[in-house]
Amino acid sequence: MHFMFRREPKIVIFLVFSFALLLQCYHVSRSWGKHIPLDLPSDGVANSENSASSEVLPSPVAYSAPSDLSTNAASDSSATSSSDEASATVNPPSSEENDALITAPFGAIVTPMRLDQDMTWLDGLKDRWKIHIYNVDDTSAEPRVPQNKGHEAMVYLTYIIDNYDYSLPGYIIFIHGHAQSWHQEDDIIPLIRSIRLSALQTAGYVPLRCDWYPSCAAELKPIGHNGTVWGPGVHRADAEYAISEVWDTFFPGVSLPETISSQCCAQFAVTRETIKKRRKEDYINFRRWLLETELIDDVSGRVLEKLWAYIMTGEPVQ
């Protein structure tokens, strides 16, 4: 031993240093043990049965307790209340839970129909939505349109105008008068039932079609008239030129965008707040043009189809 101390002083220094370090770690661990319960739950609230002081403490992990979280867990009721408040802050309600708080009817479904059309398929939505069916072949029927023109656009605009002041519900879904179509990813009933109302409230406007086809993100070029054509492009150029001509009438003082595009086919969900971002007079102006234009329905209706997203969001490419 004397030989080791004399010949290997570095080993001695290392052993002494290691012993001191172990001793320091031991004292630190005992100090922590006095203040942090070993069974601290993940929400940072100490178990009062195993905590001598019954304190509510922040967890050593990244967690900040709300400022109004009680630090006195002397009674079960106050401890439960504090725990509930902390849980609500750390784990906000999911969108599914928010949707569950919304009671039926959720809002309105607006659709046109023809005189010989069977609309009983909509009965599957009456438990959750108020259905507004406009018979475009019978302008004396209620609710009524002033004229059967511009396809679904006349119905959509008439509903907005007639209900703008007092009776617009929180959520409105505008659809065609069919349950199935090539331009729908699914039957319209499961499509509507899949809408997350909390997400719609955040977005304000949601098209019922996700796929771009037969539209595309560069479909209409109302200035350069050099848009990209996907699919058949039926009346695409006619609608493009018509939008160029009507833009100042629809949106006075607003520059004509270089590109206008959105998903096809004019079926969408929208909130009352989004509709009311524009004045009632704006929708009256859109319908006046639709009533007075000499364009065929396939073109005038397509003009509004390509502009609904811009009307609701102010974004030329949606």
Solvent accessible surface area in square Angstrom, and as a share of the most:
residue,aa,sasa,rsa
1,M,159,0.71
2,H,142,0.64
3,F,116,0.48
4,M,61,0.27
5,F,100,0.42
6,R,147,0.54
7,R,136,0.50
8,E,80,0.36
9,P,72,0.46
10,K,167,0.71
11,I,78,0.40
12,V,38,0.22
13,I,118,0.60
14,F,134,0.56
15,L,99,0.49
16,V,97,0.56
17,F,131,0.55
18,S,34,0.22
19,F,137,0.57
20,A,55,0.42
21,L,88,0.44
22,L,126,0.62
23,L,87,0.43
24,Q,114,0.51
25,C,73,0.44
26,Y,118,0.45
27,H,106,0.47
28,V,76,0.44
29,S,66,0.43
30,R,132,0.48
31,S,56,0.36
32,W,143,0.50
33,G,52,0.50
34,K,153,0.65
35,H,129,0.57
36,I,49,0.25
37,P,20,0.12
38,L,184,0.92
39,D,63,0.33
40,L,37,0.18
41,P,58,0.36
42,S,117,0.76
43,D,53,0.28
44,G,1,0.01
45,V,25,0.14
46,A,11,0.09
47,N,58,0.30
48,S,56,0.36
49,E,157,0.70
50,N,94,0.48
51,S,17,0.11
52,A,121,0.94
53,S,74,0.47
54,S,37,0.24
55,E,81,0.36
56,V,18,0.10
57,L,50,0.25
58,P,81,0.51
59,S,15,0.10
60,P,85,0.54
61,V,102,0.59
62,A,113,0.87
63,Y,43,0.16
64,S,100,0.65
65,A,42,0.32
66,P,26,0.16
67,S,125,0.81
68,D,100,0.52
69,L,17,0.08
70,S,40,0.26
71,T,101,0.59
72,N,98,0.50
73,A,14,0.11
74,A,90,0.70
75,S,54,0.35
76,D,125,0.65
77,S,86,0.55
78,S,39,0.25
79,A,32,0.25
80,T,79,0.46
81,S,55,0.35
82,S,6,0.04
83,S,36,0.23
84,D,86,0.45
85,E,69,0.31
86,A,2,0.01
87,S,50,0.33
88,A,66,0.51
89,T,86,0.50
90,V,69,0.40
91,N,102,0.52
92,P,94,0.59
93,P,82,0.52
94,S,48,0.31
95,S,39,0.25
96,E,100,0.45
97,E,96,0.43
98,N,60,0.31
99,D,30,0.15
100,A,85,0.66
101,L,140,0.70
102,I,52,0.26
103,T,109,0.63
104,A,55,0.42
105,P,96,0.60
106,F,41,0.17
107,G,7,0.07
108,A,1,0.01
109,I,0,0.00
110,V,0,0.00
111,T,0,0.00
112,P,18,0.11
113,M,31,0.14
114,R,127,0.46
115,L,119,0.59
116,D,136,0.71
117,Q,56,0.25
118,D,96,0.50
119,M,18,0.08
120,T,88,0.51
121,W,53,0.19
122,L,1,0.01
123,D,75,0.39
124,G,32,0.31
125,L,0,0.00
126,K,116,0.49
127,D,93,0.48
128,R,91,0.33
129,W,10,0.04
130,K,125,0.53
131,I,31,0.16
132,H,36,0.16
133,I,48,0.25
134,Y,4,0.02
135,N,24,0.12
136,V,10,0.06
137,D,57,0.30
138,D,50,0.26
139,T,62,0.36
140,S,76,0.49
141,A,30,0.23
142,E,127,0.57
143,P,46,0.29
144,R,115,0.42
145,V,2,0.01
146,P,69,0.44
147,Q,82,0.36
148,N,61,0.31
149,K,28,0.12
150,G,0,0.00
151,H,87,0.39
152,E,21,0.09
153,A,0,0.00
154,M,1,0.01
155,V,0,0.00
156,Y,0,0.00
157,L,0,0.00
158,T,2,0.01
159,Y,2,0.01
160,I,0,0.00
161,I,14,0.07
162,D,95,0.49
163,N,26,0.13
164,Y,26,0.10
165,D,73,0.38
166,Y,210,0.80
167,S,63,0.41
168,L,9,0.05
169,P,34,0.21
170,G,21,0.20
171,Y,24,0.09
172,I,0,0.00
173,I,0,0.00
174,F,0,0.00
175,I,0,0.00
176,H,27,0.12
177,G,9,0.08
178,H,53,0.24
179,A,23,0.18
180,Q,135,0.60
181,S,33,0.21
182,W,169,0.59
183,H,13,0.06
184,Q,17,0.08
185,E,93,0.42
186,D,73,0.38
187,D,35,0.18
188,I,0,0.00
189,I,36,0.18
190,P,55,0.35
191,L,30,0.15
192,I,3,0.01
193,R,89,0.33
194,S,82,0.53
195,I,32,0.16
196,R,103,0.38
197,L,9,0.05
198,S,23,0.15
199,A,54,0.42
200,L,1,0.00
201,Q,86,0.38
202,T,123,0.71
203,A,66,0.51
204,G,8,0.07
205,Y,17,0.06
206,V,48,0.28
207,P,33,0.21
208,L,14,0.07
209,R,22,0.08
210,C,110,0.66
211,D,73,0.38
212,W,65,0.23
213,Y,98,0.37
214,P,24,0.15
215,S,1,0.00
216,C,4,0.02
217,A,54,0.42
218,A,32,0.24
219,E,12,0.05
220,L,1,0.00
221,K,35,0.15
222,P,4,0.02
223,I,101,0.51
224,G,50,0.48
225,H,61,0.27
226,N,111,0.57
227,G,15,0.15
228,T,60,0.35
229,V,80,0.46
230,W,119,0.42
231,G,37,0.36
232,P,99,0.62
233,G,26,0.25
234,V,84,0.48
235,H,55,0.25
236,R,31,0.11
237,A,46,0.36
238,D,70,0.36
239,A,0,0.00
240,E,2,0.01
241,Y,112,0.43
242,A,8,0.06
243,I,1,0.00
244,S,33,0.21
245,E,144,0.65
246,V,8,0.05
247,W,3,0.01
248,D,104,0.54
249,T,70,0.41
250,F,5,0.02
251,F,7,0.03
252,P,99,0.63
253,G,89,0.85
254,V,68,0.39
255,S,98,0.63
256,L,45,0.22
257,P,23,0.14
258,E,116,0.52
259,T,23,0.13
260,I,2,0.01
261,S,1,0.01
262,S,6,0.04
263,Q,31,0.14
264,C,8,0.05
265,C,15,0.09
266,A,7,0.05
267,Q,12,0.05
268,F,1,0.01
269,A,0,0.00
270,V,0,0.00
271,T,2,0.01
272,R,87,0.32
273,E,87,0.39
274,T,7,0.04
275,I,0,0.00
276,K,82,0.35
277,K,158,0.67
278,R,51,0.18
279,R,150,0.55
280,K,50,0.21
281,E,96,0.43
282,D,23,0.12
283,Y,0,0.00
284,I,54,0.28
285,N,33,0.17
286,F,0,0.00
287,R,44,0.16
288,R,116,0.42
289,W,40,0.14
290,L,0,0.00
291,L,56,0.28
292,E,123,0.55
293,T,19,0.11
294,E,177,0.79
295,L,65,0.33
296,I,104,0.53
297,D,50,0.26
298,D,61,0.32
299,V,6,0.04
300,S,0,0.00
301,G,3,0.03
302,R,57,0.21
303,V,0,0.00
304,L,0,0.00
305,E,25,0.11
306,K,10,0.04
307,L,0,0.00
308,W,2,0.01
309,A,2,0.02
310,Y,18,0.07
311,I,4,0.02
312,M,4,0.02
313,T,48,0.28
314,G,41,0.39
315,E,88,0.40
316,P,48,0.30
317,V,64,0.37
318,Q,59,0.26
